[in-house]
Amino acid sequence: MIIALPKGRIANEVLKIFEKIFNEKFEFENRKLILKKAGFTFLNVRNWDVATYVEKQAADIGVVGFDVITELNSNVLELLDLGIGKCRVSVGGIKGDDSYKNKTEIVVATKLKNIAKNYFSKKGIPTQVIKLNGSIELAPLVGLCDVIVDIVETGNTLRENGLEEKEVIFHSSARVIANKNSFLTKKEEILDLVEKIRKANGS
């Protein structure tokens, strides 16, 4: 079975779960992107690419944040909430300034374009979305936008830059996802592994 993991902290936490299940060491060596162990092949890929690897069946299952699945509208099966990598997808803006709520159209800076568009569309607010890939907190400070939509964990970065959370769009955490075809052909194997992960993780 091929398992796609996001690089960084979540990959390490998931590998620790596998160490519990199989009672042996699981870790990517140096800069290697593939780990073969206990009959599994683990792929170490960028967070935003995990769902694509699974959807296109380059991997049978994967672990990825709910925010990524939602933003990409990924055509995958969601099997388990691991309860790790917890964060919020929120609207943020300059502290004490709620003037965006009175505007007939607002400008939003974000890397989560689809989430932002859908959220404000459901509220009936015309929105111009500017795609940014980093340092999103800077955008409202220099007048590029009215508010931002971003991932918030502690809120420290917002506060340090004179911003605050205005609205929480949804809460996110890491999910185990599966390719739909893989799930049909390897259903028992996948469900058995997911149950072992659930028990080892206590989720």
C-alpha positions, 0 to 999 in steps of 0.5 A: 500500500502506498501512503502519501504524507505531508512533509514536516511535523504531521509526517513525523507524528503519523510515522510515530503512530506507525511505530506504535502499531508495528513496534519498529522505527519509521523515519525518512532518512536525510532528504529521501522522499520514499520510505519502504517499511513493513510492506508499506511505501511512504511518500514524503510530499508537499502538504498541498500535493498530498490530496492530488497524489491520492486523487490521481492514485499515485498513492492509495491513502494519505494524510492531509489537512481538512483545509487543503481538501476543502480548498482543492475540492478533492475527489477523495474519501475521508476516512478518519480525523486524526485530531492532529495539526489542529488549526482554524481557517479565519477571516483576519483584519486590522485590530479594532477595524470592522469597516469591511462589514459595511462595504458593498464589496470587499477585497480579500487577500489569501492563498485559500481562494476557493474557501474565501470566495465560497464563504463570502458568496454564501453571506451574499457579499461581493468579493474581490479575491487577491491570491497571495502565497505568503506573508499574507498578514502584510496585505491589510497593513499596506492597504492591499485588501480589507481583510485576509483569509488564512490559517490560524493556529495560536493567533500570535502572528496576527497579534504581532502584526496588529491584526485580529481574528474577525470570523472563524470560517471552520476548524481544521485538522489532519485527516486520513483520506483514500483514493476511491478506486483503491478503496474499492480494490483494497477495502479490507486492507485499508479499513484494517489499517485505518482501525489500527491507526485510530486505536494507536492514535486514540482518535 
